[in-house]
Each structure stands twice: as structure tokens, then as C-alpha cells.
Amino acid sequence: MAPKTTAEVSMDALYRIFTVPEAPDSTLGKIEQHLSENLEGFLSSHIVTQERPLHEIENDFAYSDIPEQPEFVSDHTETLLKKLVAQSVHTASPRFIGHMTSALPYFLLPLAKLMVGLNQNLVKIETSKAFTPMERQVLGMMHHLVYGQEKPFYDRWMHSADHSLGAFCSGGTIANISALWVARNNLLAPDGEFAGVSAEGLVAGLQHYGYNRLVVLVSERGHYSLSKAADVLGIGRKNIVSVPADDNNRIQIDALKAAAAKVTQEGGRVMAIVGIAGTTETGHVDPLQEMAEIAAKYHAHFHVDAAWGGATLMSNTYRKLLAGIELADSLTIDAHKQMYVPMGAGMVLFKDPSLVSAIEHHAEYVIRRGSKDLGSHTMEGSRPGMAMLVYSALHVMGRKGYELLIDTGIERAKDFAALIERQDDFEVITHPELCLLTYRYVPAEIKALLADASAEQIAAVTPHLNILTRYIQKTQRENGRSFVSRTKLTPRQYYREGTLVFRTVLANPLTSNEMLADIIVEQREIAATAPSLNKHIIDAAERCGLSK
């Protein structure tokens, strides 16, 4: 057997890896060919998680030394296939229905390669050229989707150097932070001798305007990124005030009014009110119209976190679910969720293109005054041209294509809920408004008794049901045939007792009703493998008098 050759260290070798493609019969060449010809086939045969304990996988990545010697691209690709790809999550599988991670249309893969090859940096027009007006156009398209301004508005503002309709960013977290950054700076704006919060800091701003704190009001279902924003912006996590949600996981308007009044009476200032269009856990939409009215009363910035649900605006059928979103001062949308593009395509949009002047930054060497550099109005500096993939998806699929995808996902969620309700050993916990729902398995003899159970009986049985739910979810994940996630809710019908549930996201157009039926069958089979857990549930029901 001939000894294995090693890669050489030379300028010629380095030159080749920058300029010469891999041979078609190499490992990397075969991957490229398979991806181009048959994405789903490649994914199903290559990117399937082979369950190994995390500590074993960590051993594959245990070395801290940078390799001294280079290795051949094909050898390295083989390593990636064995150590990384084989242990990755098959998010494109139609049986992966647990998270808000999109399946990808095949045409985006070669376009993503083109985007990476061009390697544009969107911070500066000198490093992005045509990508800059293209990104501004995409933001204009999305702004028009939300706010519906007439053509003269976009003719005036879309490519204005001193204004911005929004910004691309890595995701909803940066988008939410950017929106609240704009809100803070506009609220504590320069005034007389006060040079503004961006120059003098938060303490000076509070002192100048006479507030003892700045507060953001949001439903208890609000995303944790808002707490990050409070931390980064210096207003403090305690000033993200959580307002109770109603039985349908929407913010309680009376509670919101009371919270805003209390903050104001105590000398604070409601800096922003955040509505949610598609809660992460249950997919519900806040009453945005009423929230906008309260925000206007208190002169607060009204932001809508539509990272998940914003794409629903593409559907003429279900757009009405987001009524009032056009009243938002700012809006978060993640294109890498229901717009089916790769991760890293978040957006924040601003109704008034002049709002972003409050966060404007310049530097002589990169983003000079008067330039059309996108970096002057964004939190992130260097970033890729992800807008190109959104631009392509919008053109290749069109609004009507997206409408079909959105409508199909919501209808499939309704079908799945109906299927669950026909089972005598499963129950829906939250019904779908968008394409999310939650449910759980309950032994048939216990489910029949829950409707008449007291709070004390629910409290006695629920911890044991939670253990069974956790077992089913973890085992199903480890089996690797399908995947649902889990979360903890406090359902009204169960006296707000903390209840573990399965959480499903039905956005993959390849997911079929037959696959969903198979998932229910698999979960029932897994439950049957845990007789001791089922017995604990029955014993707890007997002890508390729920069953005899």
C-alpha cells in the first residue's frame, strides 16, 4: 500500500486553492454535483443525524492547537462529512417539525455560492457597489409589503443617502436591538445644551428629561432578545416589563394600560411598547391595533416583533391576522424563517425613514457623511450580501408563491390539530393561529378524567405527565426518524400549572399529513416503552382521587 501523500506548504499550493476548482471526481466535486442535481436526495442520504452523545462529538473537536501543516481539500472534506455533517441536524427533513428553521429551495444553493464568491461587504459602497442599491430595493419591497406607501414615497426615500427604510442584520435579535436603539436615541434626543444620549449617556439623558427609568412593555410571551436589548442599551433588564397574556397567549390590553399608567405615575417613561406577531412558543399574534393606540397615547415607540409571523403579510388569505401592523414605528422580520432563505437574513424596517438619523455614525475612512454607505445606519459593520438571496427568492417565488406556502402551512397546522383531537390519548394545548401548535400525549384513561379535575388534582398529576412528555420528546429525537421540540406553558384549562408540551412548526411544504400521522404513531409507541412512567401517572391520579 502506497504511503499517503501530504499537502505541501508553498506559494504555488496556496495559489491553487485560491484559483483552481476541485476535480469533478473529488469528494468536494461530488458534493457540488449532488447538491446541484438533487438537493433532497443528497440531504436524505448524507445529512442525517447519527445519534451520538455530545461528549463523544466534543472529543472530535478537542484539539486547541492550530494545525501546522495543510491538508488536501478532499481529505478535509471527508473529515467534515464524518465528524460534522453526520452529526448535524437535518433541518430540511419534512419530518423535522420542531423549530423555526426553514427548508431551502434548491436554487438558493448555487446562488449562495455566487454570493460567497463575490464576498461583498455591505458596510460600505466601495466594497459592495450594486449590492447596496439592491439591498435598499429589497428593504423597499418589504416596507411596501408592511406599510403600503405610494410609489412617490419610495422614489424619494428608498435610495436617499441620509435616510433608511430599514437594515439587514443577522437575525431577529439584532433587529430588535436596533429598533429599541432607535427608540431610545429619539426619546433622549439632543435638546438645548444636552447633546443627546448617544453623546452623553443614559444617566445624563434621564436627568435632563426628568425620568427615573425607561421601560419597555411586552407580553410575557416576548422573545428573550428584548432582555438582551435592555442590557446592551443600558436601560436594564428589570425595565423590560412583562405584561400577562390572555387565554389565547395574546397580551392583555387592560393589563397593558395599567402597566403603562403605573410606570408613568412612578416617574418612569414608557420608551417602547412591543407587539408580537407570531409568538415563539405558540405562534399567536397580539392585538396590534389596540397596542398602537396605547403607544400613541403615551408617545411611546411602537415596535412589532414579527420575526416569525411577518411573512404572513404575503398571504391575502391570512394577512388580516396581522391587522394593525402597519401602525408600527418599526418592525422585525426574519427572512430565514418563513421566507425560506439561509440563516442570517434578519431585517428591521422603519415606517419613517428619518428615524434612523438618531443612530447615524460616520468615519472618515469608511462611512463618510453624504455617502450611501449602509453601515451608517446599522449596528453591525462588516456583513454579507444576504439581501441578494432574499431578492432572488422574491423574484423566483413571487408573492403568490409565498402566499401558497403560507396558506399551506397554516392549513396543515389546522389539519394536524384536528388529527390530534381525534385521538383518545393526545390533546391539543394551543390551537394554531399561524402554523404553530402545541399538544401532548396523555394516557387515555387519564385524559378522560382531566376535564373534571380540580386544581389540586391537576397539580398532583401534571409533574408525572411532564416527565412522560420529556421522555417521549427526547427518545423521538434520539431515534432520528422525526423531531418535535418541547416547551413549558401554563394553560388556563389546567389552572396555570406548568405543563410540558410538544411544539410543532409546520412550515416545510414537503411535510405531508401522512408524515404527521406517523409522528403521532411513533410518539404513542415510545410512550408504550415506558410502563413505569405511565404507572406513576396512574398512581398519582389514584392518590389524589382523580381515578379509582
C-alpha positions in Angstrom: 0.0 0.0 0.0 1.5 3.3 -1.1 2.1 5.8 1.7 -0.4 8.6 1.9 0.8 11.8 0.4 0.7 15.1 2.4 -0.2 18.6 1.2 2.7 20.9 0.7 3.4 24.3 2.1 4.3 26.6 -0.8 3.0 29.7 -2.6 2.2 27.5 -5.6 0.0 25.3 -3.5 -1.8 28.2 -1.9 -2.2 29.8 -5.2 -4.0 26.7 -6.5 -6.5 26.6 -3.7 -7.4 30.2 -4.4 -7.8 29.7 -8.2 -8.3 26.0 -9.2 -11.6 24.2 -8.6 -11.6 20.7 -7.2 -11.7 17.9 -9.8 -15.3 16.6 -10.5 -14.5 13.2 -9.1 -13.1 14.6 -5.8 -15.2 14.4 -2.7 -15.9 18.1 -2.8 -16.7 17.9 -6.5 -19.2 15.1 -6.0 -20.9 17.1 -3.2 -21.3 20.1 -5.5 -22.7 17.9 -8.3 -25.1 16.1 -6.0 -26.3 19.4 -4.5 -26.9 20.8 -7.9 -28.7 17.8 -9.3 -30.7 16.5 -6.4 -30.7 18.5 -3.1 -33.3 16.4 -1.3 -31.6 13.2 -2.3 -28.2 14.4 -1.1 -29.7 15.6 2.2 -31.6 12.4 2.8 -28.5 10.2 2.2 -25.8 12.4 3.7 -27.2 14.9 6.2 -29.0 12.6 8.6 -28.1 12.9 12.3 -26.4 9.7 13.6 -27.2 9.9 17.3 -24.0 10.1 19.4 -23.7 11.6 22.9 -22.5 15.1 22.8 -19.4 14.3 24.9 -18.3 11.9 22.2 -18.7 14.6 19.5 -16.8 17.0 21.6 -13.8 14.6 21.5 -13.8 15.0 17.7 -13.2 18.7 18.3 -10.9 18.6 21.3 -7.6 19.9 20.0 -6.7 23.6 20.7 -3.6 23.7 18.5 -3.8 25.3 15.1 -2.6 22.7 12.5 1.0 23.3 11.5 0.7 21.5 8.1 -2.0 21.9 5.5 -4.2 19.1 4.3 -5.8 18.3 0.9 -9.2 19.8 0.4 -10.7 16.4 -0.4 -9.2 14.9 2.7 -10.6 17.7 4.8 -14.0 17.4 3.2 -14.1 13.7 4.1 -13.4 14.7 7.7 -16.2 17.2 7.6 -18.6 14.6 6.3 -17.7 12.1 9.0 -17.3 14.4 12.0 -19.6 17.4 11.2 -22.2 16.6 8.6 -23.1 13.2 10.0 -23.7 14.8 13.4 -25.6 17.8 12.2 -29.4 18.4 12.3 -31.4 17.5 9.2 -33.4 20.7 9.3 -34.6 20.2 5.7 -36.3 17.0 6.5 -40.1 17.2 6.2 -40.2 15.3 9.5 -38.2 18.0 11.2 -41.2 20.0 12.6 -39.8 21.2 15.8 -38.2 24.6 15.2 -38.4 27.7 13.0 -35.6 26.7 10.7 -36.6 26.7 7.0 -36.2 24.1 4.3 -34.4 25.8 1.4 -35.4 25.9 -2.3 -32.7 24.2 -4.4 -31.9 27.3 -6.5 -30.6 29.2 -3.4 -27.5 26.9 -3.0 -25.7 27.9 -6.2 -26.8 31.5 -5.7 -25.3 31.3 -2.1 -22.1 30.1 -3.6 -22.1 33.1 -6.0 -22.8 35.4 -3.1 -19.9 33.9 -1.1 -17.6 34.1 -4.1 -18.3 37.8 -4.7 -17.7 38.3 -0.9 -19.2 41.8 -0.8 -19.1 43.8 2.4 -22.3 45.7 2.8 -21.0 48.2 5.3 -19.5 50.4 2.5 -20.4 51.1 -1.1 -16.7 50.8 -2.1 -17.0 47.1 -1.1 -20.5 46.4 -2.3 -21.3 48.6 -5.3 -24.5 47.2 -6.9 -25.3 45.2 -3.7 -26.1 48.5 -1.9 -28.9 49.7 -4.2 -30.2 46.1 -4.5 -30.4 45.8 -0.7 -32.2 49.2 -0.5 -34.6 47.9 -3.1 -35.4 44.7 -1.1 -35.9 46.8 2.0 -38.3 49.0 -0.1 -40.2 45.9 -1.2 -40.6 44.7 2.4 -41.5 48.2 3.6 -44.2 48.4 0.9 -45.5 45.0 2.0 -46.0 46.3 5.5 -46.8 50.0 5.1 -48.1 50.2 1.5 -46.9 53.7 0.7 -47.4 55.0 -2.8 -44.7 55.0 -5.5 -43.6 58.7 -4.9 -42.7 57.8 -1.3 -40.2 55.1 -2.4 -38.9 57.2 -5.3 -38.0 59.8 -2.7 -36.7 57.7 0.2 -35.5 54.3 -1.0 -32.1 55.4 -2.2 -31.7 58.5 -0.1 -28.2 58.8 1.4 -29.4 60.4 4.6 -32.4 58.1 5.3 -33.1 54.4 5.5 -36.2 52.3 5.3 -34.5 49.7 7.4 -31.5 47.4 7.7 -30.5 43.9 7.1 -28.9 42.1 10.0 -28.0 38.6 11.2 -31.4 38.0 12.7 -34.3 39.0 15.0 -32.1 39.7 18.0 -30.1 42.4 16.3 -33.2 43.7 14.6 -35.0 44.1 17.9 -31.9 45.7 19.5 -31.7 48.1 16.5 -35.3 49.1 16.8 -35.0 49.9 20.5 -31.7 51.7 19.9 -33.5 54.0 17.6 -36.4 54.4 20.1 -34.0 55.3 22.9 -32.0 57.8 20.9 -35.1 59.5 19.6 -36.6 59.7 23.0 -33.4 61.1 24.6 -32.6 63.3 21.6 -30.4 66.4 21.7 -32.2 69.3 23.5 -30.7 72.6 24.2 -27.3 72.1 26.0 -28.0 68.4 26.2 -26.2 66.7 23.3 -28.3 63.6 23.3 -28.0 60.1 24.9 -25.6 58.9 22.2 -23.1 61.6 23.2 -23.7 62.0 27.0 -25.0 58.6 28.1 -28.2 57.3 29.7 -27.8 58.8 33.1 -27.4 62.3 31.7 -30.4 61.7 29.4 -32.6 60.6 32.3 -31.5 63.6 34.4 -32.1 66.1 31.5 -35.6 64.8 30.7 -36.6 64.1 34.3 -37.3 60.4 34.1 -36.2 57.9 36.8 -36.2 55.0 34.3 -37.0 53.9 30.7 -39.4 51.0 30.3 -40.3 48.6 27.5 -43.7 46.9 27.8 -44.2 43.5 26.2 -46.3 40.4 26.6 -45.0 37.6 28.9 -44.5 35.7 25.6 -41.9 38.2 24.4 -38.7 37.0 23.0 -35.6 36.9 25.2 -33.7 39.1 22.8 -35.6 42.1 24.3 -33.8 41.5 27.6 -30.5 41.5 25.7 -31.5 44.8 24.2 -32.2 46.3 27.6 -28.8 45.1 28.8 -26.9 46.5 25.7 -28.8 49.8 25.7 -28.2 50.4 29.4 -31.9 50.6 30.5 -31.6 47.3 32.5 -33.4 44.0 32.2 -35.7 44.8 35.0 -37.2 47.5 32.8 -38.4 45.0 30.3 -41.8 44.8 32.0 -43.7 41.6 31.2 -47.4 42.0 30.8 -49.7 39.0 31.3 -51.1 37.2 28.3 -54.7 36.1 28.0 -56.0 32.5 27.5 -55.0 32.7 23.8 -51.4 33.8 24.6 -52.0 37.4 23.5 -51.2 40.4 25.6 -54.0 41.5 27.9 -54.9 45.1 26.8 -56.3 46.1 30.2 -53.1 44.9 31.9 -51.0 46.8 29.3 -52.9 50.0 30.0 -52.4 49.5 33.8 -48.7 48.9 33.4 -48.2 52.0 31.2 -50.1 54.1 33.7 -48.1 52.8 36.6 -44.8 53.4 35.0 -45.8 57.0 34.2 -47.2 57.7 37.7 -44.0 56.5 39.3 -41.9 58.9 37.3 -40.7 56.5 34.6 -41.2 56.8 30.8 -42.6 54.1 28.5 -39.9 54.1 25.9 -41.5 51.4 23.7 -44.4 49.0 23.5 -43.6 45.8 21.7 -46.3 43.8 20.0 -45.7 40.2 18.9 -46.8 38.9 15.5 -46.1 35.2 15.9 -45.0 34.2 19.4 -42.1 31.8 19.5 -43.8 29.3 21.7 -47.4 29.2 20.3 -47.4 31.4 17.1 -50.1 33.8 18.3 -50.5 37.5 17.3 -51.1 40.3 19.8 -54.0 42.8 19.2 -51.7 45.2 17.4 -54.3 47.9 16.6 -55.1 48.4 20.3 -51.5 48.3 21.3 -50.7 51.0 18.7 -53.4 53.2 20.3 -51.9 52.9 23.7 -48.4 53.6 22.4 -49.7 56.8 20.7 -51.3 57.9 24.0 -48.0 57.6 25.8 -45.9 58.9 22.9 -44.0 55.6 23.0 -42.3 53.9 20.1 -44.4 51.0 18.9 -42.3 48.1 17.7 -43.7 44.8 16.4 -41.6 41.7 16.6 -42.8 39.8 13.5 -39.6 37.7 13.1 -41.8 34.7 12.6 -45.2 35.9 11.5 -44.2 38.8 9.3 -44.1 36.7 6.2 -47.9 36.1 6.7 -48.4 39.5 5.1 -47.6 37.8 1.8 -50.9 35.9 2.1 -54.1 37.8 1.1 -55.9 35.0 2.9 -54.3 35.4 6.3 -52.9 38.9 6.2 -55.8 40.1 8.3 -54.3 38.2 11.3 -51.7 40.9 11.5 -54.2 43.8 11.3 -52.6 47.0 12.9 -49.0 46.0 12.0 -49.0 49.0 9.5 -49.2 51.3 12.6 -45.8 50.1 13.9 -42.9 52.6 14.1 -40.6 49.7 13.4 -40.8 46.0 12.6 -38.6 42.9 12.8 -38.9 40.2 10.1 -36.6 37.2 9.7 -36.3 36.1 6.1 -34.6 33.0 7.2 -37.8 31.8 8.8 -40.9 31.8 6.6 -39.3 33.4 3.6 -37.1 30.3 3.1 -33.6 31.7 2.7 -30.5 30.6 4.6 -29.8 31.6 8.2 -28.5 35.2 8.7 -31.2 37.2 6.9 -32.9 39.3 9.5 -34.5 42.7 8.8 -35.6 45.8 10.8 -37.9 48.2 9.0 -38.8 51.8 9.9 -42.1 53.4 9.0 -40.5 56.9 9.0 -37.2 56.8 7.0 -35.8 59.7 9.1 -36.0 57.8 12.4 -32.6 56.2 11.8 -30.8 59.6 11.9 -30.8 59.1 15.6 -28.2 56.3 15.4 -26.2 57.6 12.5 -22.4 57.0 12.7 -19.6 58.2 10.4 -15.9 57.6 10.0 -13.6 59.3 7.5 -12.0 56.1 6.3 -15.2 54.1 5.6 -18.6 55.7 6.0 -18.3 59.4 5.3 -21.1 61.9 5.6 -23.2 62.2 2.5 -22.3 58.7 1.2 -24.8 56.0 0.6 -22.9 53.6 2.8 -25.4 51.2 4.6 -23.1 51.0 7.6 -24.0 54.5 8.8 -27.4 53.2 10.0 -26.7 49.7 11.1 -25.4 48.1 14.3 -23.3 45.6 12.5 -20.4 46.7 10.5 -19.0 44.1 8.1 -21.7 41.7 6.9 -22.5 39.7 3.8 -24.9 40.4 1.0 -27.8 38.2 2.2 -30.2 40.6 0.6 -29.3 39.0 -2.7 -30.8 35.7 -1.6 -34.0 37.5 -0.5 -34.1 39.4 -3.7 -33.8 36.1 -5.7 -36.4 34.3 -3.6 -38.9 37.2 -4.0 -38.5 37.0 -7.8 -38.3 33.3 -8.3 -41.3 32.5 -6.0 -43.2 35.8 -6.1 -45.8 37.0 -3.7 -48.3 34.4 -5.0 -45.8 31.6 -4.4 -45.2 32.8 -0.8 -49.0 33.0 -0.3 -49.3 29.4 -1.3 -46.6 28.4 1.1 -48.0 30.4 4.0 -51.6 29.2 3.4 -50.5 25.6 3.1 -48.5 25.7 6.4 -51.5 27.2 8.3 -54.0 24.8 6.8 -51.7 21.8 7.6 -51.4 23.0 11.2 -55.2 23.0 11.4 -55.3 19.5 9.9 -52.8 18.3 12.4 -54.7 19.8 15.3 -57.9 18.1 14.0 -56.0 14.8 13.8 -54.7 15.2 17.4 -58.2 15.9 18.6 -59.5 12.6 17.1 -57.1 10.7 19.3 -58.2 9.4 22.7 -54.6 9.7 24.1 -53.4 13.0 22.8 -54.7 16.6 23.3 -54.1 20.0 21.7 -52.9 22.5 24.2 -52.8 25.6 22.0 -54.6 25.7 18.7 -52.8 27.2 15.6 -53.3 30.7 14.6 -50.3 30.7 12.3 -48.6 27.4 11.5 -47.6 26.5 15.1 -49.4 24.4 17.6 -48.7 22.6 20.9 -50.0 19.3 22.2 -49.1 16.4 24.4 -49.7 12.7 25.0 -51.9 11.7 27.9 -52.8 8.1 28.7 -56.4 7.5 27.5 -57.8 6.6 31.0 -56.3 9.8 32.4 -57.3 12.1 29.6 -61.0 11.2 30.0 -60.8 12.4 33.6 -58.9 15.7 33.2 -61.9 17.8 32.1 -63.5 17.5 35.6 -60.2 17.5 37.6 -59.7 20.1 40.4 -56.7 22.4 40.7 -55.2 20.1 43.4 -55.7 17.0 41.2 -54.1 18.7 38.2 -51.2 19.8 40.4 -50.7 16.2 41.6 -50.8 14.6 38.1 -49.1 17.2 35.9 -45.5 16.6 37.1 -45.7 13.0 36.1 -47.2 13.8 32.8 -44.4 16.3 32.2 -41.8 13.5 32.9 -43.5 11.3 30.2 -43.6 14.2 27.7 -39.9 14.8 28.2 -39.1 11.2 27.8 -41.1 10.9 24.5 -39.6 14.0 23.1 -36.0 13.1 23.9 -36.4 9.5 22.7 -38.0 10.6 19.4 -35.1 13.0 18.8 -32.6 10.2 19.6 -34.4 7.8 17.2 -33.7 10.3 14.4 -36.8 9.5 12.3 -38.7 12.7 13.2 -38.4 15.6 15.5 -40.7 17.9 17.5 -39.5 20.3 20.1 -40.9 20.9 23.6 -41.7 23.9 25.8 -43.4 24.7 29.1 -46.7 26.5 29.1 -49.3 27.5 31.8 -52.6 26.6 30.2 -55.8 28.2 31.6 -57.7 24.9 31.4 -55.1 23.4 33.8 -55.2 26.2 36.4 -52.0 27.7 35.1 -50.0 24.6 36.2 -46.6 24.4 34.4 -47.2 21.9 31.6 -44.6 20.4 29.2 -45.9 20.2 25.7 -44.7 19.2 22.2 -44.3 22.2 19.9 -44.5 21.8 16.2 -43.8 24.3 13.4 -45.4 23.3 10.1 -43.7 25.5 7.5 -41.9 22.9 5.4 -44.0 22.4 2.2 -42.7 18.8 1.9 -44.4 17.8 5.2 -47.4 15.7 4.5 -50.5 14.8 6.6 -49.3 11.2 6.4 -46.0 12.1 7.9 -47.8 13.9 10.8 -49.9 10.8 11.4 -46.7 8.7 11.5 -45.3 11.1 14.1 -48.3 10.5 16.4 -47.9 6.8 15.9 -44.2 7.0 16.8 -44.9 9.0 19.9 -47.6 6.6 21.1 -45.2 3.7 20.5 -42.5 5.5 22.6 -44.9 6.1 25.4 -45.6 2.3 25.5 -41.9 1.7 26.1 -42.2 3.5 29.4 -44.6 1.4 31.5 -43.2 2.7 34.8 -43.8 6.3 33.8 -47.3 5.5 32.8 -47.8 3.7 36.1 -46.6 6.7 38.1 -49.2 8.8 36.4 -52.0 6.4 37.2 -50.8 6.0 40.8 -50.7 9.8 41.2 -54.3 10.0 39.8 -55.5 7.4 42.3 -53.8 9.1 45.3 -55.4 12.4 44.6 -58.8 10.9 44.0 -58.9 11.6 40.2 -59.3 7.9 39.5 -60.1 4.8 41.5 
